[in-house]
């Protein structure tokens, strides 16, 4: 089993278990994440771990369906539900030399499901960023 396969196995285990604490070990210290509703990337392990934890606990029935990989570049298609709204998305993951997430971009559709997700997560993330003294770059 390759190091990328090992990463994917652990990533799927952590996501399926909504294991917010275990996310920490899968993220590079200087990880960056592009995610709705932020236009600029969030940076840093603590901030990205917090946002991913919120997402995992907000999207119900989160399920990965297909994945593509080219060495340390991954695309993982997922579906889920926010309230009564179904969503579909893709996680674009770049692994660093240590085979942890160096960059993650999350794309979600349709717009009404994205807006519902944003309405739930944005206030919590804003409060976290204000308290942590961190933000986007």
C-alpha angles and dihedrals in degrees: 000000000000125000089252090053090049090052092049092049091052093043091054091047093050094046094046090050093043085229102174093177094053090054088074093069092051095055129080115236090246096039117156127207132193109199140150129297093025120085092194125053123265112229135204136048097260095051095044092045090052094050093046090050091053091048093049091052095043102048110072122207090017107184133170114220111172136012137193127194138186106183105293095355115093136182116193120186117210142175132199145142135259107195105313094336121102118216138190126200150158129230111210107199128186114193119210126222090281091055095247126118111286094168134009126186119186121202119189136182152222104046096231091055091046090051091050090051091048092049090055100041105032097070091048092047092046090053091048093048092047092051095043093048089230134115146156125312 
